[in-house]
Amino acid sequence: MVAVSRVPAAAGIGLRLPHLEEAVATRPPVPWFEIHPENFVANPHATELLLQLAEDYPIAVHPVGLSVGSATGLDRDHLARVRRLIDAIDPVVVSGHLAWSTHGREYLNDLLPLPYTEETLRLVSGERPRDLDCAPLPENALMPVSIAFRRSTPVAAIVALRQRLQQIPLSPVQLAMRIGVGSVFFKAGLLKYRSWEFTLLLFRDEYQVPFVDPSLAARLATFNELVFSTLLFLGLATRLATVPFLGMIAVIQTFVYPSAWTEHLVWASILIFLLVRGAGAFSLDALIAKRLGLERL
């Protein structure tokens, strides 16, 4: 196998099936060959001849049937066949087209263009690159044309940054949220507990929550703030722990301090995120879910 880490700095030629046997027999003086894998994946004899050429020439693989821009998704069987050929010949480079060429199970003998729209950008910059990763390519493979397209425009830089941010795990953020909002309520509960007589006066004269005895409301608020904030710190029953706090925020916003809605909105947003997404990996919930064989609690 030729030890080449990149395409030689010289013009190669495209190798088509009618010329394959002649190339094997005569070994023409060309720097490298480019092939379409679709001509070989279903032709064992052609593949055998190609492997012989690959012993003496750098080979570039240029698929034309992946249909990366297809709205119906990639053909994973075809992708696997191309991958097997790539493994066999060890090409110096793998490239492709940002186009579509399939509709359902029908293959069209063309590389059809994609419209330059936001919908197309979402298609080729979202799940599709990860679909291609199901058959990892060699380190010397060219980056998908979709990535090159994204990086070639001002919008491309934003899309690339967004994708990098999406790769950051949420668990550290969820841990920070739990500690941040939990600390707010824990400090409030601790203050109520340490100044209990003053707390009772506040609930009787200042807060005046309707339909609930002030003494009972004070005890409930203190209990919730100390107990459920501790659960948030530990990441234990996290989704459940957010519910009492959301209820308290709703009561405070409605009956006590309606003008403090911006602060309440910050707390509620964090709590709703934890309610929807859970505690994250750095939590007792995650350990319990792992022990139970669940994805998450």
Phi, psi and omega in degrees: 000136182289130180273083182235128182262352179206169178293131178302147181281059179205159183286126172262185179228153174281130183259118179252160185304320181299339183254002187295310182297321179295320180296321179293322184284323188256343182049070184296153182280070177243147184293322182195163179243147169248136179231154170264118184299335180300337178281350189238334190296335179248019183227089184302322181294317178297322178297319179299317178294321179297320178298324176295317178295323183295343176288338185239346184230144166294138181241132172254134181254127183229088179295144176238002183241013181288332180053056183302327182271010182293134179288344183265004177095167181281150173276101186292330177295315179295320178300320179293322178296317178297320179299318180297320178294319178300316178300324185286322187258349179051068185290159178281338179201150174233130181226178181194183183246142168272087185203179173228149183214014179227153172219109188066235178260007182266131176261130180259138183278061181194160171252099188272138185286158176256145176289146178276078182233166177297325179298317177297318180299319178295322182297311187273350180249001181259256183284334189299315176301326178288329174298318178298332180291348179296341174233079189306135181266166180298163181298335181271010178289143175293146176295150181306146181301330180300321180291317178299321179296317181295324184277355185267000181228161176302321178297329182300320181296322179293317180297317180297318178297319179300318180294323177295319179294325179294339180280346178288127181296146181281340188304315177298324178294317179296322176297315179298321178297315180298316180292317183297304183287328177296322180296321180301311183285325180295317179296322179295318179293321179294320178296319178298316182295318184285338180236060192296318181297318178294324178299316179297321178295320179299314182291332180280318189256330186258307187284313175048058177290126183289153172070001181229134176301133182305320180294318178293318179299320179295318180293317179297315181297316180296316179299312181300315185292324181279318186281308186285334173291325176296321177297323177295318178302316183282341187069038182246124183052045189298314181299317178297321184294336180284335188296311179300322180293320176297322176295318178297318180298319179298319180293314181298317180296321186280318191247342190247295184233073181295336181286346181267034187293331180294317178294319179296323180295322177298311180299313184297322180298316179296315182294321179294321177299315179293325177296319183281316188260345179086188189277338185092183187289331183270067185202161173291330176302318181294320179295318179294318179299319179296319179295325181274357181076024180258158178292315177193162177266000000 
